[in-house]
């Protein structure tokens, strides 16, 4: 199954385990792990460093006004950014975060303001 859209079969040999359609669109999914720090959520690990997240999606996250959607393939307190090239398509969150979707977006925005090379 395609690791990005979770809908179509993945094509053999794609380095990111994508279907043909997602590979063609240059679509990628980047996972991040969140932890509750007090009443807020914080990103504590991710497939992109804070600096790379800022570069890839910093502006898009600030402009983003849609709530993250809940997707059952995400486990624990993880979330995922789906980018198509330089465009932010969607933000997805694990079911455990379904009551805190606004905080997920806020945590990603905060993380994207950092300039560190690692978490
Ligand atoms: Zn796909």
Boltz pocket constraint, residues with backbone or C-beta under 6 A from the ligand:
constraints:
  - pocket:
      binder: B
      contacts: [[A, 2], [A, 3], [A, 4], [A, 5], [A, 6], [A, 7], [A, 8], [A, 18], [A, 19], [A, 20], [A, 21], [A, 22], [A, 23]]
      max_distance: 6.0
